[in-house]
Amino acid sequence: MSLSSMSDGTLRLIAYLTLLYQSDSDIPSLISIEEPERNFHPGILKEVASIIKRLSKKTQVVFTTHSSQLLDCFSVEEISDEISVILLSKNGELGTKACLLDKLAENRDDLSDWMADFGLGSAIYHSHLIEEVLAG
């Protein structure tokens, strides 16, 4: 089957797997992915997150997403010095404001429980955290 006849999701999956199975000497020092969930059925997002996690053990991976479903594939326990969730918001003329999710959770008693009970994405998008970050 030629690549031109494959779906965008299939091509993305092939690209992710190609990166994952590169030898350590051939893998780039940074992999950046814009919306890794794009072109995938929500049912495969756990596998996409698993690939990202495995890649992050080999090299630095940075990805951007608006998908609460993808973020829910990462657990609270996985947020550490090695894996961070950073919320970015436009801060007027000052530029972009960056907030670490684990630091935000320290200042809000219910956020850690929300993340543990419902997932990272649900906590970010449904606990009014976004509104607080944008207002702050």
N, CA, C and O atoms as a Tinker XYZ file with bonds, in Angstrom:
   544  protein
     1  N      0.856000   -1.168000    0.000000    73     2
     2  CA     0.000000    0.000000    0.000000    64     1     3
     3  C      0.903000    1.232000    0.000000    63     2     4     5
     4  O      1.852000    1.312000    0.780000    81     3
     5  N      0.610000    2.171000   -0.859000    73     3     6
     6  CA     1.434000    3.374000   -0.936000    64     5     7
     7  C      1.059000    4.339000    0.190000    63     6     8     9
     8  O     -0.083000    4.354000    0.649000    81     7
     9  N      2.019000    5.133000    0.625000    73     7    10
    10  CA     1.773000    6.107000    1.688000    64     9    11
    11  C      0.702000    7.112000    1.284000    63    10    12    13
    12  O     -0.066000    7.569000    2.130000    81    11
    13  N      0.641000    7.459000    0.007000    73    11    14
    14  CA    -0.340000    8.455000   -0.441000    64    13    15
    15  C     -1.777000    7.967000   -0.301000    63    14    16    17
    16  O     -2.702000    8.779000   -0.312000    81    15
    17  N     -1.982000    6.675000   -0.172000    73    15    18
    18  CA    -3.346000    6.161000   -0.017000    64    17    19
    19  C     -3.718000    5.918000    1.445000    63    18    20    21
    20  O     -4.822000    5.458000    1.735000    81    19
    21  N     -2.804000    6.223000    2.367000    73    19    22
    22  CA    -3.074000    6.008000    3.793000    64    21    23
    23  C     -3.699000    7.252000    4.412000    63    22    24    25
    24  O     -3.490000    8.369000    3.941000    81    23
    25  N     -4.467000    7.039000    5.472000    73    23    26
    26  CA    -5.094000    8.159000    6.182000    64    25    27
    27  C     -4.039000    8.957000    6.943000    63    26    28    29
    28  O     -2.940000    8.471000    7.209000    81    27
    29  N     -4.399000   10.195000    7.286000    73    27    30
    30  CA    -3.482000   11.035000    8.069000    64    29    31
    31  C     -3.153000   10.396000    9.413000    63    30    32    33
    32  O     -2.013000   10.472000    9.872000    81    31
    33  N     -4.142000    9.767000   10.049000    73    31    34
    34  CA    -3.899000    9.106000   11.328000    64    33    35
    35  C     -2.927000    7.950000   11.197000    63    34    36    37
    36  O     -2.063000    7.767000   12.054000    81    35
    37  N     -3.057000    7.170000   10.136000    73    35    38
    38  CA    -2.136000    6.052000    9.898000    64    37    39
    39  C     -0.723000    6.562000    9.672000    63    38    40    41
    40  O      0.237000    5.988000   10.186000    81    39
    41  N     -0.591000    7.631000    8.909000    73    39    42
    42  CA     0.736000    8.211000    8.657000    64    41    43
    43  C      1.360000    8.748000    9.943000    63    42    44    45
    44  O      2.558000    8.582000   10.175000    81    43
    45  N      0.555000    9.383000   10.766000    73    43    46
    46  CA     1.069000    9.878000   12.051000    64    45    47
    47  C      1.527000    8.724000   12.931000    63    46    48    49
    48  O      2.589000    8.792000   13.549000    81    47
    49  N      0.730000    7.669000   12.987000    73    47    50
    50  CA     1.089000    6.513000   13.802000    64    49    51
    51  C      2.390000    5.882000   13.314000    63    50    52    53
    52  O      3.233000    5.497000   14.123000    81    51
    53  N      2.555000    5.776000   12.015000    73    51    54
    54  CA     3.810000    5.254000   11.449000    64    53    55
    55  C      4.971000    6.150000   11.843000    63    54    56    57
    56  O      6.043000    5.657000   12.191000    81    55
    57  N      4.770000    7.470000   11.791000    73    55    58
    58  CA     5.837000    8.405000   12.172000    64    57    59
    59  C      6.202000    8.250000   13.649000    63    58    60    61
    60  O      7.385000    8.221000   13.990000    81    59
    61  N      5.203000    8.151000   14.527000    73    59    62
    62  CA     5.470000    7.990000   15.956000    64    61    63
    63  C      6.216000    6.690000   16.233000    63    62    64    65
    64  O      7.167000    6.668000   17.015000    81    63
    65  N      5.786000    5.618000   15.595000    73    63    66
    66  CA     6.440000    4.318000   15.801000    64    65    67
    67  C      7.849000    4.311000   15.227000    63    66    68    69
    68  O      8.743000    3.683000   15.793000    81    67
    69  N      8.059000    5.004000   14.104000    73    67    70
    70  CA     9.401000    5.114000   13.541000    64    69    71
    71  C     10.326000    5.822000   14.526000    63    70    72    73
    72  O     11.460000    5.392000   14.736000    81    71
    73  N      9.845000    6.903000   15.127000    73    71    74
    74  CA    10.645000    7.603000   16.145000    64    73    75
    75  C     10.922000    6.692000   17.335000    63    74    76    77
    76  O     12.043000    6.637000   17.843000    81    75
    77  N      9.900000    5.987000   17.767000    73    75    78
    78  CA    10.036000    5.132000   18.947000    64    77    79
    79  C     11.080000    4.044000   18.748000    63    78    80    81
    80  O     11.796000    3.697000   19.688000    81    79
    81  N     11.179000    3.504000   17.545000    73    79    82
    82  CA    12.089000    2.394000   17.312000    64    81    83
    83  C     13.410000    2.805000   16.670000    63    82    84    85
    84  O     14.152000    1.955000   16.178000    81    83
    85  N     13.708000    4.107000   16.672000    73    83    86
    86  CA    15.031000    4.574000   16.242000    64    85    87
    87  C     16.060000    4.125000   17.269000    63    86    88    89
    88  O     15.754000    4.005000   18.455000    81    87
    89  N     17.255000    3.884000   16.815000    73    87    90
    90  CA    18.319000    3.588000   17.783000    64    89    91
    91  C     18.613000    4.861000   18.565000    63    90    92    93
    92  O     18.382000    5.967000   18.074000    81    91
    93  N     19.113000    4.703000   19.761000    73    91    94
    94  CA    19.374000    5.867000   20.617000    64    93    95
    95  C     20.301000    6.885000   19.954000    63    94    96    97
    96  O     20.161000    8.086000   20.183000    81    95
    97  N     21.234000    6.423000   19.143000    73    95    98
    98  CA    22.160000    7.351000   18.493000    64    97    99
    99  C     21.498000    8.121000   17.350000    63    98   100   101
   100  O     22.007000    9.162000   16.935000    81    99
   101  N     20.373000    7.625000   16.836000    73    99   102
   102  CA    19.701000    8.289000   15.712000    64   101   103
   103  C     18.517000    9.153000   16.118000    63   102   104   105
   104  O     18.008000    9.923000   15.304000    81   103
   105  N     18.074000    9.038000   17.359000    73   103   106
   106  CA    16.893000    9.788000   17.778000    64   105   107
   107  C     17.280000   11.244000   18.044000    63   106   108   109
   108  O     18.331000   11.505000   18.630000    81   107
   109  N     16.445000   12.192000   17.621000    73   107   110
   110  CA    16.769000   13.605000   17.878000    64   109   111
   111  C     16.750000   13.920000   19.371000    63   110   112   113
   112  O     16.122000   13.202000   20.149000    81   111
   113  N     17.428000   14.979000   19.769000    73   111   114
   114  CA    17.485000   15.338000   21.185000    64   113   115
   115  C     16.190000   15.994000   21.672000    63   114   116   117
   116  O     15.966000   16.115000   22.876000    81   115
   117  N     15.354000   16.410000   20.748000    73   115   118
   118  CA    14.061000   17.007000   21.093000    64   117   119
   119  C     13.047000   16.614000   20.031000    63   118   120   121
   120  O     13.301000   16.740000   18.833000    81   119
   121  N     11.897000   16.137000   20.483000    73   119   122
   122  CA    10.778000   15.857000   19.587000    64   121   123
   123  C      9.648000   16.769000   20.017000    63   122   124   125
   124  O      9.263000   16.781000   21.186000    81   123
   125  N      9.120000   17.527000   19.083000    73   123   126
   126  CA     8.027000   18.450000   19.350000    64   125   127
   127  C      6.843000   18.058000   18.474000    63   126   128   129
   128  O      6.976000   17.922000   17.258000    81   127
   129  N      5.692000   17.878000   19.101000    73   127   130
   130  CA     4.506000   17.420000   18.378000    64   129   131
   131  C      3.347000   18.381000   18.646000    63   130   132   133
   132  O      2.972000   18.614000   19.796000    81   131
   133  N      2.802000   18.919000   17.599000    73   131   134
   134  CA     1.616000   19.770000   17.702000    64   133   135
   135  C      0.383000   18.877000   17.632000    63   134   136   137
   136  O      0.169000   18.186000   16.636000    81   135
   137  N     -0.420000   18.892000   18.678000    73   135   138
   138  CA    -1.658000   18.129000   18.758000    64   137   139
   139  C     -1.488000   16.665000   18.326000    63   138   140   141
   140  O     -1.988000   16.263000   17.276000    81   139
   141  N     -0.783000   15.876000   19.141000    73   139   142
   142  CA    -0.539000   14.479000   18.766000    64   141   143
   143  C     -1.814000   13.652000   18.605000    63   142   144   145
   144  O     -1.777000   12.583000   17.995000    81   143
   145  N     -2.920000   14.117000   19.129000    73   143   146
   146  CA    -4.183000   13.387000   19.029000    64   145   147
   147  C     -4.900000   13.617000   17.699000    63   146   148   149
   148  O     -5.860000   12.916000   17.374000    81   147
   149  N     -4.433000   14.593000   16.939000    73   147   150
   150  CA    -5.112000   14.939000   15.680000    64   149   151
   151  C     -5.146000   13.748000   14.722000    63   150   152   153
   152  O     -4.153000   13.039000   14.558000    81   151
   153  N     -6.281000   13.544000   14.106000    73   151   154
   154  CA    -6.515000   12.488000   13.122000    64   153   155
   155  C     -6.656000   11.099000   13.734000    63   154   156   157
   156  O     -6.629000   10.104000   13.010000    81   155
   157  N     -6.806000   11.012000   15.056000    73   155   158
   158  CA    -6.995000    9.716000   15.704000    64   157   159
   159  C     -8.373000    9.636000   16.337000    63   158   160   161
   160  O     -8.921000   10.637000   16.799000    81   159
   161  N     -8.916000    8.443000   16.349000    73   159   162
   162  CA   -10.148000    8.177000   17.085000    64   161   163
   163  C     -9.822000    8.283000   18.572000    63   162   164   165
   164  O     -8.753000    7.834000   18.985000    81   163
   165  N    -10.706000    8.863000   19.397000    73   163   166
   166  CA   -10.433000    8.971000   20.835000    64   165   167
   167  C    -10.090000    7.642000   21.499000    63   166   168   169
   168  O     -9.390000    7.624000   22.512000    81   167
   169  N    -10.569000    6.537000   20.950000    73   167   170
   170  CA   -10.295000    5.225000   21.529000    64   169   171
   171  C     -8.841000    4.797000   21.437000    63   170   172   173
   172  O     -8.433000    3.880000   22.150000    81   171
   173  N     -8.048000    5.430000   20.585000    73   171   174
   174  CA    -6.636000    5.049000   20.440000    64   173   175
   175  C     -5.703000    5.997000   21.210000    63   174   176   177
   176  O     -4.485000    5.828000   21.171000    81   175
   177  N     -6.264000    6.981000   21.901000    73   175   178
   178  CA    -5.421000    7.974000   22.574000    64   177   179
   179  C     -4.553000    7.382000   23.681000    63   178   180   181
   180  O     -3.468000    7.900000   23.945000    81   179
   181  N     -5.001000    6.315000   24.330000    73   179   182
   182  CA    -4.153000    5.667000   25.348000    64   181   183
   183  C     -2.884000    5.123000   24.709000    63   182   184   185
   184  O     -1.809000    5.200000   25.304000    81   183
   185  N     -2.997000    4.579000   23.515000    73   183   186
   186  CA    -1.819000    4.064000   22.814000    64   185   187
   187  C     -0.909000    5.207000   22.378000    63   186   188   189
   188  O      0.314000    5.093000   22.454000    81   187
   189  N     -1.503000    6.308000   21.922000    73   187   190
   190  CA    -0.702000    7.481000   21.543000    64   189   191
   191  C      0.052000    8.008000   22.767000    63   190   192   193
   192  O      1.242000    8.311000   22.677000    81   191
   193  N     -0.630000    8.118000   23.905000    73   191   194
   194  CA     0.018000    8.570000   25.140000    64   193   195
   195  C      1.120000    7.603000   25.554000    63   194   196   197
   196  O      2.177000    8.030000   26.018000    81   195
   197  N      0.884000    6.312000   25.389000    73   195   198
   198  CA     1.904000    5.319000   25.723000    64   197   199
   199  C      3.154000    5.499000   24.864000    63   198   200   201
   200  O      4.274000    5.391000   25.362000    81   199
   201  N      2.964000    5.767000   23.602000    73   199   202
   202  CA     4.111000    6.015000   22.716000    64   201   203
   203  C      4.865000    7.259000   23.174000    63   202   204   205
   204  O      6.095000    7.261000   23.220000    81   203
   205  N      4.130000    8.312000   23.511000    73   203   206
   206  CA     4.770000    9.549000   23.979000    64   205   207
   207  C      5.568000    9.280000   25.255000    63   206   208   209
   208  O      6.699000    9.748000   25.387000    81   207
   209  N      4.998000    8.542000   26.182000    73   207   210
   210  CA     5.687000    8.217000   27.436000    64   209   211
   211  C      6.965000    7.425000   27.161000    63   210   212   213
   212  O      8.012000    7.695000   27.750000    81   211
   213  N      6.870000    6.446000   26.262000    73   211   214
   214  CA     8.045000    5.635000   25.936000    64   213   215
   215  C      9.103000    6.472000   25.223000    63   214   216   217
   216  O     10.296000    6.306000   25.476000    81   215
   217  N      8.678000    7.370000   24.334000    73   215   218
   218  CA     9.627000    8.263000   23.666000    64   217   219
   219  C     10.327000    9.169000   24.674000    63   218   220   221
   220  O     11.517000    9.458000   24.544000    81   219
   221  N      9.573000    9.617000   25.684000    73   219   222
   222  CA    10.153000   10.548000   26.663000    64   221   223
   223  C     11.229000    9.888000   27.528000    63   222   224   225
   224  O     11.997000   10.584000   28.191000    81   223
   225  N     11.290000    8.580000   27.528000    73   223   226
   226  CA    12.372000    7.887000   28.238000    64   225   227
   227  C     13.657000    7.884000   27.408000    63   226   228   229
   228  O     14.740000    7.638000   27.939000    81   227
   229  N     13.534000    8.158000   26.105000    73   227   230
   230  CA    14.691000    8.159000   25.206000    64   229   231
   231  C     15.191000    9.562000   24.883000    63   230   232   233
   232  O     16.380000    9.754000   24.629000    81   231
   233  N     14.282000   10.551000   24.893000    73   231   234
   234  CA    14.631000   11.917000   24.507000    64   233   235
   235  C     13.592000   12.870000   25.075000    63   234   236   237
   236  O     12.569000   12.438000   25.608000    81   235
   237  N     13.852000   14.156000   24.962000    73   235   238
   238  CA    12.890000   15.140000   25.451000    64   237   239
   239  C     11.740000   15.255000   24.449000    63   238   240   241
   240  O     11.962000   15.406000   23.248000    81   239
   241  N     10.513000   15.183000   24.960000    73   239   242
   242  CA     9.321000   15.294000   24.120000    64   241   243
   243  C      8.488000   16.459000   24.636000    63   242   244   245
   244  O      8.192000   16.548000   25.827000    81   243
   245  N      8.120000   17.339000   23.734000    73   243   246
   246  CA     7.240000   18.459000   24.052000    64   245   247
   247  C      6.051000   18.358000   23.107000    63   246   248   249
   248  O      6.220000   18.255000   21.892000    81   247
   249  N      4.849000   18.388000   23.673000    73   247   250
   250  CA     3.684000   18.405000   22.795000    64   249   251
   251  C      2.665000   19.409000   23.314000    63   250   252   253
   252  O      2.595000   19.701000   24.507000    81   251
   253  N      1.881000   19.924000   22.381000    73   251   254
   254  CA     0.803000   20.847000   22.725000    64   253   255
   255  C     -0.510000   20.158000   22.409000    63   254   256   257
   256  O     -0.609000   19.384000   21.457000    81   255
   257  N     -1.510000   20.446000   23.214000    73   255   258
   258  CA    -2.813000   19.832000   22.990000    64   257   259
   259  C     -3.907000   20.678000   23.615000    63   258   260   261
   260  O     -3.666000   21.446000   24.547000    81   259
   261  N     -5.101000   20.525000   23.091000    73   259   262
   262  CA    -6.315000   21.048000   23.710000    64   261   263
   263  C     -7.208000   19.883000   24.120000    63   262   264   265
   264  O     -8.359000   20.090000   24.506000    81   263
   265  N     -6.695000   18.673000   24.041000    73   263   266
   266  CA    -7.496000   17.464000   24.246000    64   265   267
   267  C     -7.474000   17.020000   25.703000    63   266   268   269
   268  O     -6.448000   16.567000   26.210000    81   267
   269  N     -8.610000   17.155000   26.365000    73   267   270
   270  CA    -8.702000   16.648000   27.734000    64   269   271
   271  C     -8.601000   15.124000   27.734000    63   270   272   273
   272  O     -8.097000   14.535000   28.691000    81   271
   273  N     -9.082000   14.480000   26.658000    73   271   274
   274  CA    -9.013000   13.021000   26.590000    64   273   275
   275  C     -7.564000   12.535000   26.542000    63   274   276   277
   276  O     -7.228000   11.538000   27.180000    81   275
   277  N     -6.714000   13.220000   25.799000    73   275   278
   278  CA    -5.299000   12.828000   25.754000    64   277   279
   279  C     -4.642000   13.066000   27.109000    63   278   280   281
   280  O     -3.903000   12.210000   27.595000    81   279
   281  N     -4.900000   14.207000   27.719000    73   279   282
   282  CA    -4.306000   14.498000   29.027000    64   281   283
   283  C     -4.775000   13.506000   30.092000    63   282   284   285
   284  O     -4.029000   13.191000   31.020000    81   283
   285  N     -5.999000   13.017000   29.961000    73   283   286
   286  CA    -6.501000   12.034000   30.921000    64   285   287
   287  C     -5.743000   10.714000   30.842000    63   286   288   289
   288  O     -5.863000    9.885000   31.743000    81   287
   289  N     -4.973000   10.507000   29.793000    73   287   290
   290  CA    -4.156000    9.292000   29.649000    64   289   291
   291  C     -2.872000    9.365000   30.472000    63   290   292   293
   292  O     -2.129000    8.386000   30.544000    81   291
   293  N     -2.608000   10.501000   31.086000    73   291   294
   294  CA    -1.442000   10.687000   31.954000    64   293   295
   295  C     -1.948000   10.787000   33.386000    63   294   296   297
   296  O     -2.942000   11.462000   33.653000    81   295
   297  N     -1.271000   10.123000   34.292000    73   295   298
   298  CA    -1.728000   10.117000   35.683000    64   297   299
   299  C     -1.006000   11.186000   36.502000    63   298   300   301
   300  O      0.043000   11.700000   36.115000    81   299
   301  N     -1.605000   11.495000   37.639000    73   299   302
   302  CA    -1.008000   12.457000   38.567000    64   301   303
   303  C      0.379000   11.983000   38.988000    63   302   304   305
   304  O      1.297000   12.790000   39.134000    81   303
   305  N      0.531000   10.685000   39.180000    73   303   306
   306  CA     1.813000   10.128000   39.612000    64   305   307
   307  C      2.909000   10.325000   38.571000    63   306   308   309
   308  O      4.093000   10.320000   38.908000    81   307
   309  N      2.526000   10.495000   37.323000    73   307   310
   310  CA     3.527000   10.662000   36.260000    64   309   311
   311  C      4.057000   12.091000   36.160000    63   310   312   313
   312  O      5.074000   12.330000   35.509000    81   311
   313  N      3.378000   13.038000   36.799000    73   311   314
   314  CA     3.884000   14.409000   36.804000    64   313   315
   315  C      5.033000   14.454000   37.805000    63   314   316   317
   316  O      4.857000   14.169000   38.990000    81   315
   317  N      6.199000   14.813000   37.310000    73   315   318
   318  CA     7.399000   14.799000   38.145000    64   317   319
   319  C      8.405000   15.765000   37.537000    63   318   320   321
   320  O      8.060000   16.623000   36.723000    81   319
   321  N      9.651000   15.605000   37.950000    73   319   322
   322  CA    10.710000   16.410000   37.352000    64   321   323
   323  C     10.899000   16.064000   35.877000    63   322   324   325
   324  O     11.411000   16.871000   35.102000    81   323
   325  N     10.482000   14.861000   35.500000    73   323   326
   326  CA    10.680000   14.410000   34.124000    64   325   327
   327  C      9.483000   14.670000   33.224000    63   326   328   329
   328  O      9.654000   14.842000   32.017000    81   327
   329  N      8.274000   14.705000   33.780000    73   327   330
   330  CA     7.074000   14.988000   32.990000    64   329   331
   331  C      6.342000   16.149000   33.650000    63   330   332   333
   332  O      5.987000   16.084000   34.827000    81   331
   333  N      6.120000   17.204000   32.886000    73   331   334
   334  CA     5.415000   18.378000   33.388000    64   333   335
   335  C      4.235000   18.694000   32.494000    63   334   336   337
   336  O      4.260000   18.445000   31.289000    81   335
   337  N      3.208000   19.245000   33.102000    73   335   338
   338  CA     2.088000   19.796000   32.351000    64   337   339
   339  C      2.143000   21.299000   32.582000    63   338   340   341
   340  O      2.075000   21.774000   33.715000    81   339
   341  N      2.265000   22.027000   31.496000    73   339   342
   342  CA     2.390000   23.480000   31.572000    64   341   343
   343  C      1.204000   24.103000   30.855000    63   342   344   345
   344  O      0.952000   23.813000   29.685000    81   343
   345  N      0.481000   24.959000   31.559000    73   343   346
   346  CA    -0.629000   25.685000   30.953000    64   345   347
   347  C     -0.100000   27.033000   30.482000    63   346   348   349
   348  O      0.544000   27.757000   31.241000    81   347
   349  N     -0.372000   27.356000   29.246000    73   347   350
   350  CA     0.073000   28.617000   28.667000    64   349   351
   351  C     -1.129000   29.508000   28.414000    63   350   352   353
   352  O     -2.168000   29.047000   27.941000    81   351
   353  N     -0.981000   30.786000   28.732000    73   351   354
   354  CA    -2.051000   31.737000   28.436000    64   353   355
   355  C     -1.424000   33.051000   27.994000    63   354   356   357
   356  O     -0.339000   33.432000   28.435000    81   355
   357  N     -2.137000   33.723000   27.116000    73   355   358
   358  CA    -1.682000   35.033000   26.654000    64   357   359
   359  C     -1.876000   36.017000   27.786000    63   358   360   361
   360  O     -2.954000   36.091000   28.375000    81   359
   361  N     -0.845000   36.766000   28.089000    73   359   362
   362  CA    -0.864000   37.692000   29.209000    64   361   363
   363  C     -0.778000   39.123000   28.688000    63   362   364   365
   364  O      0.168000   39.849000   28.991000    81   363
   365  N     -1.775000   39.516000   27.902000    73   363   366
   366  CA    -1.817000   40.874000   27.360000    64   365   367
   367  C     -0.566000   41.202000   26.577000    63   366   368   369
   368  O     -0.069000   40.382000   25.805000    81   367
   369  N     -0.067000   42.388000   26.777000    73   367   370
   370  CA     1.133000   42.836000   26.081000    64   369   371
   371  C      2.403000   42.277000   26.695000    63   370   372   373
   372  O      3.489000   42.466000   26.148000    81   371
   373  N      2.281000   41.593000   27.823000    73   371   374
   374  CA     3.450000   41.041000   28.500000    64   373   375
   375  C      3.943000   39.750000   27.864000    63   374   376   377
   376  O      5.052000   39.302000   28.154000    81   375
   377  N      3.134000   39.151000   27.002000    73   375   378
   378  CA     3.543000   37.904000   26.348000    64   377   379
   379  C      2.785000   36.717000   26.881000    63   378   380   381
   380  O      1.615000   36.831000   27.246000    81   379
   381  N      3.438000   35.586000   26.926000    73   379   382
   382  CA     2.810000   34.339000   27.332000    64   381   383
   383  C      3.156000   34.012000   28.779000    63   382   384   385
   384  O      4.311000   34.105000   29.193000    81   383
   385  N      2.150000   33.634000   29.525000    73   383   386
   386  CA     2.321000   33.235000   30.920000    64   385   387
   387  C      2.316000   31.710000   30.978000    63   386   388   389
   388  O      1.449000   31.072000   30.380000    81   387
   389  N      3.265000   31.126000   31.684000    73   387   390
   390  CA     3.357000   29.669000   31.829000    64   389   391
   391  C      3.123000   29.296000   33.288000    63   390   392   393
   392  O      3.712000   29.889000   34.192000    81   391
   393  N      2.256000   28.307000   33.511000    73   391   394
   394  CA     1.949000   27.832000   34.861000    64   393   395
   395  C      2.100000   26.321000   34.900000    63   394   396   397
   396  O      1.519000   25.621000   34.070000    81   395
   397  N      2.865000   25.811000   35.846000    73   395   398
   398  CA     3.007000   24.366000   36.036000    64   397   399
   399  C      1.775000   23.835000   36.765000    63   398   400   401
   400  O      1.368000   24.379000   37.791000    81   399
   401  N      1.191000   22.778000   36.230000    73   399   402
   402  CA    -0.021000   22.209000   36.814000    64   401   403
   403  C      0.209000   21.761000   38.253000    63   402   404   405
   404  O     -0.645000   21.990000   39.109000    81   403
   405  N      1.343000   21.130000   38.532000    73   403   406
   406  CA     1.579000   20.664000   39.904000    64   405   407
   407  C      1.712000   21.823000   40.884000    63   406   408   409
   408  O      1.348000   21.683000   42.051000    81   407
   409  N      2.226000   22.963000   40.433000    73   407   410
   410  CA     2.319000   24.144000   41.309000    64   409   411
   411  C      0.935000   24.746000   41.536000    63   410   412   413
   412  O      0.629000   25.205000   42.636000    81   411
   413  N      0.096000   24.744000   40.495000    73   411   414
   414  CA    -1.275000   25.229000   40.661000    64   413   415
   415  C     -2.032000   24.356000   41.649000    63   414   416   417
   416  O     -2.835000   24.858000   42.436000    81   415
   417  N     -1.782000   23.055000   41.614000    73   415   418
   418  CA    -2.465000   22.121000   42.515000    64   417   419
   419  C     -2.086000   22.372000   43.966000    63   418   420   421
   420  O     -2.887000   22.124000   44.868000    81   419
   421  N     -0.875000   22.861000   44.198000    73   419   422
   422  CA    -0.441000   23.147000   45.571000    64   421   423
   423  C     -1.272000   24.267000   46.193000    63   422   424   425
   424  O     -1.446000   24.316000   47.411000    81   423
   425  N     -1.785000   25.169000   45.346000    73   423   426
   426  CA    -2.533000   26.326000   45.840000    64   425   427
   427  C     -4.043000   26.116000   45.836000    63   426   428   429
   428  O     -4.806000   27.019000   46.180000    81   427
   429  N     -4.463000   24.926000   45.446000    73   427   430
   430  CA    -5.898000   24.656000   45.378000    64   429   431
   431  C     -6.148000   23.267000   45.936000    63   430   432   433
   432  O     -5.757000   22.267000   45.333000    81   431
   433  N     -6.798000   23.208000   47.083000    73   431   434
   434  CA    -6.983000   21.949000   47.804000    64   433   435
   435  C     -7.691000   20.872000   46.988000    63   434   436   437
   436  O     -7.337000   19.697000   47.085000    81   435
   437  N     -8.675000   21.246000   46.194000    73   435   438
   438  CA    -9.475000   20.248000   45.497000    64   437   439
   439  C     -8.853000   19.758000   44.196000    63   438   440   441
   440  O     -9.291000   18.736000   43.668000    81   439
   441  N     -7.850000   20.448000   43.659000    73   439   442
   442  CA    -7.342000   20.120000   42.333000    64   441   443
   443  C     -6.630000   18.763000   42.295000    63   442   444   445
   444  O     -6.797000   18.015000   41.332000    81   443
   445  N     -5.853000   18.438000   43.308000    73   443   446
   446  CA    -5.177000   17.130000   43.338000    64   445   447
   447  C     -6.192000   16.002000   43.383000    63   446   448   449
   448  O     -6.038000   14.993000   42.695000    81   447
   449  N     -7.237000   16.172000   44.200000    73   447   450
   450  CA    -8.287000   15.154000   44.264000    64   449   451
   451  C     -9.009000   15.043000   42.930000    63   450   452   453
   452  O     -9.314000   13.942000   42.472000    81   451
   453  N     -9.281000   16.183000   42.310000    73   451   454
   454  CA    -9.978000   16.201000   41.021000    64   453   455
   455  C     -9.149000   15.442000   39.981000    63   454   456   457
   456  O     -9.685000   14.631000   39.226000    81   455
   457  N     -7.835000   15.711000   39.946000    73   455   458
   458  CA    -6.958000   15.042000   38.986000    64   457   459
   459  C     -6.922000   13.544000   39.244000    63   458   460   461
   460  O     -6.967000   12.753000   38.302000    81   459
   461  N     -6.841000   13.143000   40.510000    73   459   462
   462  CA    -6.782000   11.720000   40.845000    64   461   463
   463  C     -8.097000   11.011000   40.511000    63   462   464   465
   464  O     -8.094000    9.874000   40.039000    81   463
   465  N     -9.214000   11.688000   40.758000    73   463   466
   466  CA   -10.520000   11.062000   40.542000    64   465   467
   467  C    -10.956000   11.063000   39.079000    63   466   468   469
   468  O    -11.547000   10.092000   38.608000    81   467
   469  N    -10.666000   12.150000   38.356000    73   467   470
   470  CA   -11.231000   12.301000   37.013000    64   469   471
   471  C    -10.199000   12.422000   35.897000    63   470   472   473
   472  O    -10.559000   12.322000   34.724000    81   471
   473  N     -8.927000   12.633000   36.227000    73   471   474
   474  CA    -7.890000   12.762000   35.217000    64   473   475
   475  C     -7.384000   14.182000   35.076000    63   474   476   477
   476  O     -8.042000   15.139000   35.484000    81   475
   477  N     -6.202000   14.300000   34.489000    73   475   478
   478  CA    -5.574000   15.612000   34.327000    64   477   479
   479  C     -6.400000   16.531000   33.434000    63   478   480   481
   480  O     -6.639000   17.691000   33.770000    81   479
   481  N     -6.828000   16.002000   32.299000    73   479   482
   482  CA    -7.592000   16.826000   31.360000    64   481   483
   483  C     -8.890000   17.311000   31.949000    63   482   484   485
   484  O     -9.259000   18.474000   31.787000    81   483
   485  N     -9.585000   16.425000   32.633000    73   483   486
   486  CA   -10.849000   16.808000   33.261000    64   485   487
   487  C    -10.615000   17.886000   34.316000    63   486   488   489
   488  O    -11.399000   18.827000   34.429000    81   487
   489  N     -9.546000   17.749000   35.082000    73   487   490
   490  CA    -9.233000   18.755000   36.101000    64   489   491
   491  C     -8.944000   20.105000   35.459000    63   490   492   493
   492  O     -9.400000   21.138000   35.948000    81   491
   493  N     -8.201000   20.101000   34.383000    73   491   494
   494  CA    -7.843000   21.361000   33.733000    64   493   495
   495  C     -9.067000   22.027000   33.114000    63   494   496   497
   496  O     -9.295000   23.223000   33.291000    81   495
   497  N     -9.846000   21.240000   32.391000    73   495   498
   498  CA   -10.934000   21.830000   31.614000    64   497   499
   499  C    -12.256000   21.960000   32.351000    63   498   500   501
   500  O    -13.102000   22.754000   31.939000    81   499
   501  N    -12.466000   21.203000   33.437000    73   499   502
   502  CA   -13.778000   21.210000   34.061000    64   501   503
   503  C    -13.788000   21.677000   35.511000    63   502   504   505
   504  O    -14.855000   21.716000   36.124000    81   503
   505  N    -12.657000   22.027000   36.075000    73   503   506
   506  CA   -12.617000   22.466000   37.474000    64   505   507
   507  C    -12.482000   23.983000   37.588000    63   506   508   509
   508  O    -12.185000   24.500000   38.665000    81   507
   509  N    -12.695000   24.681000   36.510000    73   507   510
   510  CA   -12.569000   26.145000   36.430000    64   509   511
   511  C    -11.121000   26.604000   36.544000    63   510   512   513
   512  O    -10.864000   27.784000   36.786000    81   511
   513  N    -10.177000   25.692000   36.372000    73   511   514
   514  CA    -8.768000   26.035000   36.433000    64   513   515
   515  C     -8.380000   26.973000   35.289000    63   514   516   517
   516  O     -7.636000   27.932000   35.493000    81   515
   517  N     -8.879000   26.697000   34.102000    73   515   518
   518  CA    -8.566000   27.546000   32.945000    64   517   519
   519  C     -8.982000   28.988000   33.218000    63   518   520   521
   520  O     -8.223000   29.918000   32.945000    81   519
   521  N    -10.170000   29.171000   33.748000    73   519   522
   522  CA   -10.653000   30.527000   34.045000    64   521   523
   523  C     -9.740000   31.215000   35.061000    63   522   524   525
   524  O     -9.447000   32.404000   34.937000    81   523
   525  N     -9.291000   30.452000   36.071000    73   523   526
   526  CA    -8.397000   31.022000   37.090000    64   525   527
   527  C     -7.049000   31.433000   36.482000    63   526   528   529
   528  O     -6.515000   32.493000   36.809000    81   527
   529  N     -6.510000   30.598000   35.604000    73   527   530
   530  CA    -5.235000   30.912000   34.978000    64   529   531
   531  C     -5.377000   32.150000   34.101000    63   530   532   533
   532  O     -4.515000   33.029000   34.120000    81   531
   533  N     -6.458000   32.221000   33.337000    73   531   534
   534  CA    -6.665000   33.370000   32.461000    64   533   535
   535  C     -6.920000   34.638000   33.241000    63   534   536   537
   536  O     -6.518000   35.720000   32.810000    81   535
   537  N     -7.585000   34.528000   34.388000    73   535   538
   538  CA    -7.886000   35.707000   35.212000    64   537   539
   539  C     -6.658000   36.180000   36.000000    63   538   540   541
   540  O     -6.511000   37.364000   36.304000    81   539
   541  N     -5.782000   35.220000   36.322000    73   539   542
   542  CA    -4.643000   35.521000   37.188000    64   541   543
   543  C     -3.523000   36.097000   36.456000    63   542   544
   544  O     -2.490000   36.404000   37.050000    81   543
